[in-house]
């Protein structure tokens, strides 16, 4: 009885595993074909700092924005009104 249950679970696992592997393989093949057929053969740029569309809209990465804000704070820190540095 135990051997039958174990074999049944293995068969059920294989019945699920094979279609999953097939779907992942099909998705990989489709992505590979897309890369081959594209003009440059590259994925679109997803990093905010390098994406042209994001730059057109004025969106910058958080790291660059933080650096920009810190420079403004340092520049205004030694001014006549130190509260201008934190914009409060």
Phi and psi in degrees as a GROMACS rama.xvg file:
@    title "Ramachandran Plot"
@    xaxis  label "Phi"
@    yaxis  label "Psi"
@TYPE xy
-63.8956  -40.7654  UNK-2
-62.9505  -38.4063  UNK-3
-64.9132  -43.3028  UNK-4
-64.1744  -42.4561  UNK-5
-64.1233  -44.5907  UNK-6
-63.791  -38.7448  UNK-7
-63.9872  -40.5972  UNK-8
-66.6686  -38.4144  UNK-9
-65.7141  -42.4231  UNK-10
-64.3177  -42.235  UNK-11
-63.5728  -40.6782  UNK-12
-61.2108  -44.7336  UNK-13
-65.408  -37.8958  UNK-14
-63.0678  -31.5277  UNK-15
-87.2419  -39.2729  UNK-16
-65.7015  -42.395  UNK-17
-62.8043  -47.7705  UNK-18
-63.6926  -35.1423  UNK-19
-64.2127  -45.3772  UNK-20
-62.8339  -40.2597  UNK-21
-62.9473  -42.8027  UNK-22
-64.501  -41.7469  UNK-23
-65.1434  -40.0151  UNK-24
-64.5889  -42.4557  UNK-25
-62.7111  -42.9526  UNK-26
-62.5264  -41.4704  UNK-27
-63.5889  -41.3174  UNK-28
-65.293  -41.5143  UNK-29
-63.4141  -42.103  UNK-30
-65.2612  -38.8116  UNK-31
-64.7383  -42.2431  UNK-32
-63.7339  -40.425  UNK-33
-61.3165  -42.2363  UNK-34
-64.8964  -41.8077  UNK-35
-65.1386  -39.461  UNK-36
-83.443  -14.7875  UNK-37
-69.6152  159.217  UNK-38
-56.4193  -59.606  UNK-39
-87.9644  -14.3533  UNK-40
71.0995  27.7674  UNK-41
-126.941  156.989  UNK-42
-71.301  153.026  UNK-43
-61.7854  147.089  UNK-44
-69.5508  123.619  UNK-45
-106.069  -13.602  UNK-46
-73.271  129.016  UNK-47
-60.0243  -40.579  UNK-48
-65.7435  -23.7196  UNK-49
-108.593  -4.93861  UNK-50
-82.3157  121.306  UNK-51
-63.0071  -41.1984  UNK-52
-64.372  -38.2386  UNK-53
-66.344  -41.4923  UNK-54
-64.5418  -37.4768  UNK-55
-60.5625  -35.4925  UNK-56
-86.1545  -1.196  UNK-57
81.031  17.0341  UNK-58
-92.3726  125.889  UNK-59
-120.672  163.144  UNK-60
-71.452  157.849  UNK-61
-62.1578  -36.6367  UNK-62
-64.5668  -45.19  UNK-63
-65.6772  -37.8245  UNK-64
-65.8757  -39.358  UNK-65
-63.4822  -43.2463  UNK-66
-62.2096  -42.6834  UNK-67
-62.1188  -45.0255  UNK-68
-65.066  -40.7593  UNK-69
-64.7027  -37.1678  UNK-70
-63.6622  -40.9323  UNK-71
-64.8407  -40.2437  UNK-72
-64.7311  -45.4898  UNK-73
-63.6587  -37.3422  UNK-74
-66.6828  -39.0926  UNK-75
-90.0639  -6.94619  UNK-76
-62.8971  -37.7054  UNK-77
-101.231  19.8475  UNK-78
-80.81  -178.706  UNK-79
-63.7206  -37.8916  UNK-80
-112.529  100.438  UNK-81
-65.3808  -17.2522  UNK-82
-73.135  -14.3777  UNK-83
-67.0598  -22.5635  UNK-84
-65.7445  -37.3798  UNK-85
-99.9017  3.39906  UNK-86
56.6552  34.3946  UNK-87
